[in-house]
Amino acid sequence: MKTSSWIISLIFAINNCAIVSAFISPQHVHKPRTNVLPSTSQLKVATASPQITQADLASLSEKGYVVIDNFLPRDLVDDLRDDILNLRSEGAFKEAKIGQDSTNELNTNIRIAETCFLGRNRPELLKLGENSIRDRSGGLYDILGNLCDSLSDLSMKDSATPLDRSLNELLYAYYPEGGFYRRHRDAIPNSASVLRKYSLLLYLNRDGWSPDKDAGQLRMHLDSGGDECPPGVQPNFIDVDPLGGTLVLFKSEAIPHEVLNTMSERFALVGWFNNPVSASDIANLGEGGNLVQVGMMAVALALVTVGVTTILGQ
């Protein structure tokens, strides 16, 4: 039996087991919707069940991205930012790296940030407390679970393939003053990241964030290029201010993006909603010769708390 054949067999054997999981105009600046402060009772309801609308899903399907202002209420944004500060004080964050697989490395010319991987059953987080704003009923994981269900329905509609919730990736990202992340893609062919279907950014910055004084905008490139703008093509992008509560979703393979230099501490939740593993994914990875990585990918399916993010090491 060829090596790739036993890997494929392993993948499908694991998949059969019960797996339990944790183009608009050039240089356009996104204008946020008017921020109307809800009452206290409205805040409690909103905190429990923010929902994405069918219009937002249609925008994601048609344009490849959607920006949703005020997806989270201010009190929940503040609680999640406090969670980041607490986890940083406990040493749960690490300097963020770049690259895929064996090339993964620290490169401060491309990225200056810190990250903390999240998930319901990550033991390193559970030992710091089991009733965080992430874990409690109506908290972060419940909200993202509902969002995943909506995106899975969209994936079924667009490609007849549901998302695999057990492969969701989630992390907190902290950018210090002067932090940035140069242009990059989230889904790279012939790597485990090809499983990524939709990318998520949810901003947790303080109230009163100033685009001019604080900066740190997300720039989504719409020039059909990869890590660079194609030669001879005019730059075409949209800038999104990282205002607290703003949700950005985009197709992982379609939208190169970057974090512009920030002039203040910048807080965000980052995630990827992933396709299930297929035989073609394994075959493509096998062509790259990294059979160790493919084996790790199989293990990640059984040990969901490891996840694809650990394989990528970013």
N, C-alpha and C positions, 0 to 999 in steps of 0.2 A: 504493500500500500504506500502510495506517495505521501510525503510529509503533509502536503496541503490537504490531502484527503482525510487524514485522521484529525486534523484541526477542524475541518468542516463538520465531521462527525461529532466531535466534542462540542462544538457550538450548538448543534441541533439537539444533542442529548441534554445539554444544560437548559436550552430553551424549553424543553418538554417538562422540566421540573418546575415546581412551584417557586417562583422568584418573588421575593417580598422586598419592596423598596423603601428605602428611606423616603421722476423723475419729475422732478419739477424743474423750474428755471435755474440756470447756473448761479452759484454763490448765493443761494437763498437762505435767509435766516428764519427759522421757525418762530412764529409768534404764538405765545401761550394763550390759552383761553382765559377769560376773566376769572379771577380767583374769588369766588363768593364763599365767605366763611359760613359753614353750617352751624346749626345749634348743637348743644351738647348731646341731645338725644340722637340727632342725625349722625353725629360723629361716631357714636357707639355702634349704630347700625352699619355705617360705612366701613368701620374698622373690621367688622365681622365678615363682610361680604362685598368687597369691591368687585365689579364685574366688567368685562370687556363687552362692548356692544357689537351687534352684527355689522354695523357700518364700519367700525374699526377693523373687524376681521376681513371685510371686503377690501378695505384699503390695503391691508397687509398682503392679501392675495394678489391684488391688481398692480400695486406699485412696488411691492417688495419690502415695504416698511410702513410703520405707523407710529405716530407720536401722540400719546394720550396724556394730557395735562391733568393734574389733580387726581390721578388714579388712586393714590393713598391720601387719607386725611392727615392733617398736620400732626395730630397727637401720635399717630402710629409712626410717622416719619421720625419724630423726635425719639420715640421709644426704640426704634431700630438703630438710630444713630448712637444712642446711649449703649445699646448692645455691642456695637462695634467698639466703642471706647472701652467698655468693660473687657471684651475679649482681647483687645490689644494690651491692656494692663496685665492680663493673665498670661501673656506671651503666646497667644494662639495665632498671631499673624506672622507671616514670613515674607521676605523680599520676593517680589514677583519676578519670574523668569520669562524667557521667550523661546520660541522654537518648538519643534515637534520631535518627539521620540528621543533618539540618542543625541540629537543636536540641541536639546533643551539646555539653556545656559543663562546665567545672569549677564545682562547687557544694558548698562545704564545709559548708553547712547540711544537706545530704542525705547526703554521703559524704566520709569522710576515710580514704583508703587509697592504696596504690600497687600497680600491676600490671605484670606482664611476660608478654607473649604467648609461647606455647610452640608447638613443632611440630618434627618431625624435620629438616626442611630449611630452617629459617629461617636465612638467611645471617648475621644479626646475632648469633645464638647459636653457630653453627658456628665463627665466627672466635674465639670465647672458649674453644673446646675441643670435640673430637669424641668424647670417651669419657666423657661425664658419666653420672651415675646415670640420667638420662633415656634416653640413647641405647643403653646397653650391653644385651647380650642378657639377658632376664629383668628389665630395668629398667622404668621408669615407662611408656614408650610401649608396650612389649609387654604389660604388665599392663592398660593401658587399652584396647588393641586387643582383648584377650580379653573384657573387659567390654563393649565395643561389640558384639562378636559376639553375646553373650548378650542384650543389649538389642534388637538388631536382630531376633532370633528372637521376642522378646516383642512387638515392634512388628508383625511379620508376623501373629502370633496375634491381636492386638487390633484391628489396622486394615488388615491385608493389604498393608502398605507397609513394606519394609525401610528401615533407616537408610542414609544416604549417608556412608560413612566419610570420604570426601574433604572433607566439609564440617564435620567435627568441629572444635570450638573448645576451646582449652585455654589457661589462664593461671595463673600464680602470683599470689596476692593476699597482700599484707603490710599489716597494720593496726598502726600505731604505738600506743603508749599513748594512750588517748583517742579512738581511731578508732571508726568506726561506719558503717553503711549503712542508712538509713531504709527503711521498707516500700516494696517495688517488685515488679514482675513481670518475668520473663525473656523472655516471648514476648508481643509487642505486635501486635495486628491492624494490617494495612496497613503493615507494616514488614518488613525483611529478617529480623528476629528471630522472625517467625512460623514459620520453618523449625525452630526449636528444639522437640524432642520431649521429651527428658529432660535435666534439670539435674543436675550432679554437684558435690558438695562433699566434699573429702577433707582432713581436718585433720592438720596437721603440727606441732602444738605440742609443747613439751617435756614430759617425763614429770613428773607431779605437778601438772598444771594444776588450779587450784582454782576451782570455780564461783563461790565467794564473793569471793575475793581477786583473781582474774584476770578473771572475768566474760567478756564477749564471746560470749554464747550466740547460736546461730541461733534465730530465732523464725519458725516456719511458721504462717501464718494459715489457718484452716480455716472462715472465715465466708462463703465464696463471693463475697467482694468483689474489687475490683481493687487499686489503690494505696491505697485507704482502706476501712475497715470500712463496709458499707452502713448507711445511716441506720436506726435502730430495731433493728438486729441486735446481739445480745449478743456481745462479743468471745469468740473461740474459737481457741485456739492451742496449739501444742506447742513447748516450749523444748528445745533440744539442746545439751548442753555440748560445746565443741569439743575433745574429748580426742584426743590424737595417735593416729592410726590409724583413727579413726571415718570411715566413708563414709556420706554422705547422698545419696540419689537421689530426685527427685520429677518429676512431670509439669510441664513448663515453663509451660504455659498455665493450669495449675489452682491453683498454690500461690504466692500472694503471700508474701513473706518479708522478713526484715531481719536485720542484724547489730546486736545490742545493744552499747552502749558497752563497750569493752574497757579494762581497767585494766593490761594488760601487752601486750608485743608479741605479735601473733597471726598465725600462718602457716597458709596453706591453699592447696590446689589447687582451681581452679574450672574447670568445663567444661560443654559442651553437646553432646549427640549429636543430630544434625539429620536431618530428613526430606529427601529429594531435592526439587529444585525442580520444580514443576508449572506447567502453563499457568495454572491458577487463581491461583497465587501471583503470577505476573507480572501477570495482569490486575488483581488487587487492588492491587498496588503501583502500577500505572499509573494507577488511579483517584485515587491520592493526588497525582498530578501531578509526582512526583519521578522523571522519566525518567533523569536523570543517575545516580541511585542504582540504578535497574534495570540500566542499562548496566554499572555497576560490579559488580553482582551477577553478570552474565554473565562479566565478566572474571575474577571470583573463582573461577568454576568451572574456568577454564583455568589460572589461576595459583593453585594451591591454597595456596601459602604466604602469599598475601594473606588469603584466608579471609573469612568473613562478619563476624568480629570487627572487621576493619579497616574494613569498610563502616559498621558501627555506631559505630566509634570509641570503644568503651568499654573 
